[in-house]
Amino acid sequence: MKMKLKLAERFVLLGLLPKEGNFATLKVVRQLKESLSLTEDEIKHYEVKQVAKENGDVQLTWNTEKAKTDKEFEFGEFSVDMLKAKLRKLEEDSKLEEKHFTVYEKFVENKEDGK
């Protein structure tokens, strides 16, 4: 399944990936991390910076105007099913956050940019 994602959506998906699972799951997770993560060129292009917060956390910032562009990704059936299941679980538990909205539409409702 091909899907266009904005920079922020890539970060949201990276945050949804499981930290544990069986070997097959971990292998797919590793591939997704490599695919969705930023390259050095993208870090420069989007002007990504790490900003330390007062509580010790680190926050990423980027040029929001440049980040409006989409990049196409190819997702296998296993990856799509895994991400759908995670998003559906968040929905069932009423734990979806605003940041999940567009990826929920794309993966669960199969809507591309509100279409």
TATA-V436726 format. One record per residue. N is the residue number from 1. RES is the residue in one letter. PHI is phi in degrees with one decimal (999 if undefined). Layout:
# TATA-V436726
n=N res=RES phi=PHI
n=N res=RES phi=PHI
This chain:
# TATA-V436726
n=1 res=M phi=999
n=2 res=K phi=-92.2
n=3 res=M phi=-148.9
n=4 res=K phi=-92.8
n=5 res=L phi=-128.5
n=6 res=K phi=-85.5
n=7 res=L phi=-56.7
n=8 res=A phi=-61.2
n=9 res=E phi=-64.8
n=10 res=R phi=-62.5
n=11 res=F phi=-65.4
n=12 res=V phi=-62.2
n=13 res=L phi=-62.8
n=14 res=L phi=-59.6
n=15 res=G phi=-72.4
n=16 res=L phi=-86.5
n=17 res=L phi=-66.3
n=18 res=P phi=-66.8
n=19 res=K phi=-91.6
n=20 res=E phi=-145.7
n=21 res=G phi=164.2
n=22 res=N phi=-78.2
n=23 res=F phi=-59.6
n=24 res=A phi=-60.7
n=25 res=T phi=-62.2
n=26 res=L phi=-63.8
n=27 res=K phi=-65.7
n=28 res=V phi=-66.4
n=29 res=V phi=-60.1
n=30 res=R phi=-61.1
n=31 res=Q phi=-64.3
n=32 res=L phi=-64.7
n=33 res=K phi=-60.5
n=34 res=E phi=-65.1
n=35 res=S phi=-70.6
n=36 res=L phi=-81.6
n=37 res=S phi=-67.6
n=38 res=L phi=-80.6
n=39 res=T phi=-83.8
n=40 res=E phi=-61.4
n=41 res=D phi=-62.4
n=42 res=E phi=-67.5
n=43 res=I phi=-58.9
n=44 res=K phi=-68.4
n=45 res=H phi=-59.8
n=46 res=Y phi=-82.5
n=47 res=E phi=57.3
n=48 res=V phi=-74.3
n=49 res=K phi=-136.2
n=50 res=Q phi=-97.2
n=51 res=V phi=-119.5
n=52 res=A phi=-78.2
n=53 res=K phi=-94.6
n=54 res=E phi=-59.9
n=55 res=N phi=-81.9
n=56 res=G phi=96.4
n=57 res=D phi=-69.0
n=58 res=V phi=-115.3
n=59 res=Q phi=-117.6
n=60 res=L phi=-91.8
n=61 res=T phi=-127.3
n=62 res=W phi=-156.3
n=63 res=N phi=-75.0
n=64 res=T phi=-67.2
n=65 res=E phi=-67.8
n=66 res=K phi=-68.4
n=67 res=A phi=-78.2
n=68 res=K phi=-75.1
n=69 res=T phi=-75.8
n=70 res=D phi=-99.2
n=71 res=K phi=-129.3
n=72 res=E phi=-86.1
n=73 res=F phi=-128.2
n=74 res=E phi=-107.1
n=75 res=F phi=-116.2
n=76 res=G phi=-78.3
n=77 res=E phi=-59.1
n=78 res=F phi=-62.2
n=79 res=S phi=-62.2
n=80 res=V phi=-61.6
n=81 res=D phi=-62.0
n=82 res=M phi=-65.1
n=83 res=L phi=-69.9
n=84 res=K phi=-60.0
n=85 res=A phi=-61.0
n=86 res=K phi=-64.0
n=87 res=L phi=-65.9
n=88 res=R phi=-64.7
n=89 res=K phi=-64.1
n=90 res=L phi=-61.3
n=91 res=E phi=-63.5
n=92 res=E phi=-59.4
n=93 res=D phi=-87.0
n=94 res=S phi=53.4
n=95 res=K phi=-117.0
n=96 res=L phi=-65.0
n=97 res=E phi=-114.8
n=98 res=E phi=-52.5
n=99 res=K phi=-63.9
n=100 res=H phi=-85.1
n=101 res=F phi=-53.2
n=102 res=T phi=-71.5
n=103 res=V phi=-72.1
n=104 res=Y phi=-63.1
n=105 res=E phi=-59.8
n=106 res=K phi=-70.8
n=107 res=F phi=-87.6
n=108 res=V phi=-90.0
n=109 res=E phi=-95.2
n=110 res=N phi=54.9
n=111 res=K phi=-105.9
n=112 res=E phi=-100.4
n=113 res=D phi=52.7
n=114 res=G phi=75.2
n=115 res=K phi=-76.0
